[in-house]
Amino acid sequence: MQITGNILVCDPISKIGITILKKAGLNVVDKPSITNSELLSEVKNYDVIVVRSRTRITNEVISNAKKAKIIARVGVGLDNIDVNSARQNNIEVVNSPESAINAVAELVMGLMLSLARNLPLADREMKKGNWMKKELTGIELRGKYLGIVGVGNIGRNLARIARSLRMNIIGYDIFPIKQDFINEVGMITTDFNTLVASSDFISCHVPSTPDTMHMFNESTFSNMKSTAFFINSSRGETVDENALYNALTTKKIAGAALDVFEEEPATNKKLLQLSNIICTPHIGAQTQESQELASNVIAEKIIQKLLEKYN
């Protein structure tokens, strides 16, 4: 069945998805730098709105989107979309969480290795002409306990990678974790506080909700081992950055790595400048493969949803 419709792409996405949509007969208007005022003016003309994380689809935007049937987020989170408003206006919201599973897990593993061996410091000092071999005694991941908070798709993939390095896996999730997976990686499941107190590395993989807001706070960091490392690649709101700063400066924990921040671009300069933290600019899904997959998946979902609506 031939489908028709106008699609507005508001952020830069891989051309793969745009090509798929055009081949399906859809009219795609690619405006990756569209401003909010332009969006408010033009959105009334489109059946589908496609965004990544830059463009915010607010209630005001949705109110102007008189023809819209679908809002598509090329990526994982829906933080920049007023989902409730969309649903109230009978607009379906879709995303592509499957596209980031491998990319984010691999980044976390890279950050863990960097923390364990202090690779950023080694690199900086080498480039200054300093040979710091004696000062750079690290630790091995083998035998260490990795606590995964949020055992969803990314958390499970991270567990598999970590298990291949012979780490011990501890898992916590508010939802039941499938026994088959627990058996597969030899996961120890426990409550949040026990995981925090027992882990050598803690990696956070939870969505931003009222319940997860600042779940890593002064109390949490105080309960961690003084030799432990914390990694967050989920949502910045899950971490109280001031509490993390205090934990790092007072050596309550050994170090941290953040790919996400309470404000983005990150503005907490006192935290960013600490020597025992590694910071990356929200690049968890920023791989060629992940971006192509996300664009592909979203294009296919848009076509499928439009076909369903025509039928």
N, C-alpha and C positions, 0 to 999 in steps of 0.2 A: 504493500500500500504506500502510495506517495504521501509524504507529509509536508506541510508548509508551516512557515512561522518565521518571525524575526527574532534574532538572538543578539543581545548586546554583551560583548566581552569587555569587562571594566578594568581588568588587570592583565599584566603580561602572563601568558600561558604558552605551553608548548604548541607549536603549529600543528602537531599531529591531530589534536582534538578538533581544531578549526577545520582542517581538511576533511575529517570524517563527517562533520556536521554539514559542510557544503556538499559533499558527495551524496548525502541523504536528501538534498533538495532544499535545505534550510538557508535562509538569508542571514549571513553572519556579518555583523558590524563590529570590527575590532578597534576599540578605543581604550588602550591600556593605560592611558594617562588622564582619563576623564575626571573632571573635578566634581565635587559634590553638587555645586550649583548647576552644572551641565547635566548631571545625572537626574536631578530633580525635574529639570525641564524636558529631558528626552525620554525618560523611562516609560512614559505613557504609550510609546510606540512599539513596545517589545513584549513578546510572549515569554521569553526566557532571559534571565539576567545571570551572567556568569561572573564570579569574583574569585579572587584568592584571599589574601588577608588585608590588603591595603584599603580596599573600598568597604565602607560601612553601609549596610543595608538597614536603615533605621525605619521606624514606624512612618516617618514622613515620606521616605522614599517609597515604601510599600503602598502608602495611601495614594501616591501619584501613579503607581504601576497598575493602571486600570485593566490592561490586557494580560497581565502576567499570569502564567500558569505554573512556572517553575523558577526557583532561585537555586542556582548550582554553585557550590563552593568547591573549587579545585584544591583539595587538601583535606585535612583532618577535622579541625575544630570548627565550630559554628559561632564562635564568640562575636564575630563582626556582623552577625545577622540576627535581627529581631524575629526569632522563630515563632514566638507566640502570635505576633502581629501577622506574620505570613499565613499561619494556619487559620487565623480568624478571617482572613481574606481569601481562603480557599486556594492558597498558593503552596505548592509542594516544595519542600526543601530537601535537596540531595547533596551529598558530599562524597569524597573518595578516600576514606580512611585506610583502605587496603593498600594504597599506593606508597605509604610512608613506612610500612612495617619494617622492611629490611634496612632502609636508609637510616632511620632513627636508631635502631638497635646497633648498627655498626658504628654510628657516631658515639653512642654511649660507651661502647667497648673501647673505642679509641681514646675517649676522655679518661676512662678508668686506667688504661695503660699509661697514659700521659701523667696522671696523678701518681701512680705507683712508682714510676721511674723518673719523675720530675723533668720530663722532656722539654717543656718550654724554657725552664731555667738553663738547662744544658745547652740548648740552642742559642739563647741570648748571650751566654757567657762565652761560648765558642766564637761567636761573631765579634765579640769585644777583644778577642785574643787571649782569653783566660782558659786554662786547662784545669777544670775542677773535678778531676776524676775522684779524688779522695772524699770530697764533700758530697758527691752524688751517689750515695748508697741508697738504693731503692728497696722495694719489696716485690715478691712474686705473687701473682694472682692464684697460682695453684694452691689449693687447700684453704683459701680464704672463703669467708661466708658473704655471699651477695644477697642482700635483702631487696626484693622487688616489691614495691608498693604500687599495686594495680597490675594484676596479671591478665591483661587483655592481649590483643594481638601483638603489640610491640613488646610488652613484658615477657610474653611466652617466647618470642623470637630471641630476645636478649638472653633468656635462661638457657636456650639451646646452645647459643654461641659460648656463653660462660661455662656451661657444662663441658664443652669440648676442650676447654682450658683447665678442666678438672677443679673448677670451683664448686663449692657447696651452695645450694640455692635455697633461700628462705622466701616464702611468698605470703603476701597478705592482700586480700581483696574483699570488698563488701559483698560481692557475689560469689557463689560457690565455684571453686576451681575444679575442673573435670579430673576425675581420678586417673583417667588414662594419661593425661599430661603430667600429673604428679608422679606417676610411676615412670614415665618416660625420662624425666630429668632428675628423679630422686628428690623432688622438692619437699622441704619441710614447711608445712602450713601452720601459721600461728596468728596471734592477734598483733595489732599494730605496735603496741608498746614493747612486746617481747622481741619483735623483729628489729626495732630500733636499737634496743639494748644489746642485741646479739650479733649484729652484722658488722663486717669490716668495711663493706661498701654498701651504700643504700642508693638505689635508683628509683626515682619517682615517675610514675606513668599513670596519672589520674587526670580526669577532666576538671575544668574550672567550674565549681559549684559552690553554693553557700557552705556546704559541709566540708569542702576541701580548702576553703580560704584559710591561708596561714596554718595549714596542718603541720607544717614544719616551722616551729616557733621556738622561743627560748626554752620551754620545757622539753620539747623534742630533742633539741641539740644537746641539752644538759644530760639527757638520758643515753646519748650515744657514747661509744667508746672514745677515749681521747686519741686513739690511733685510727679512727674511722674516717672515711671519705664519703661525701654526699654529692650526688649528681642529680640535676633536674633538667629534663628535656621535655617536660609535659606542658605546664602552664606556669607563668611567673607568679600568679596570684597564690599558688600553693605554698610559697615561701615568704616568711617575714624576713625581708632582706636586712633589716637592722639587727634582728636576732642572729642571723647568719654572720653578719659582720662581727658582732661581739663574740660569737663562738669561735671564729677564726682568729681574731686578734688576741683572745685570752687562751688560745690553744685547747679549748674544750673539745674541738675536733681537729683532725690533722689537715684537712683540706677539702676543697669543694670544686665542682665544675658546673657551670650554668650555661645552658643554651637559650634559656628563656628568662624574662625579667618582669618585674611588676609593672614597669613602664618600658615601652619599646618605641623608638630606640632607647637603650638603657641610659639612665641619667645618674645613677648612684655611683659617682666617681670614687668615693672613698672605698667602696666595696670592690670596684673593678681594679683598683690599683694595688690590692693586697698581693703579696708574693705567693700565698698558698691557695690561690684560686685561679682556675682557668675559665676564661669567658669566650663564648662564640656567639655571633649575632643571629640567633634563631635559624640555624642552618640544618636542623635535623633532617628535613625532607629535601634539602637543596642539593640533590644529585641529578645528573642528567636522566638517569634511569627512572628515578622517582617522579620527576616532573613530567616526563613523557607518559608514564603509566597513569598518573593522576589526570592528565588531559584526556587520554584515551578513555579511561573509565568514565569520566564525567560525560564525554560526548556520547558514549554508548547508553548511559543512564538517561540522558536527555531524550535521545531518540526513542528509547523504550517507553518512557513516561508519556511522550507525546503520542506515540502509537496507541497506548492504553486509553488516552483521553479521546482520540479520534474514534476508537472503537466503542 
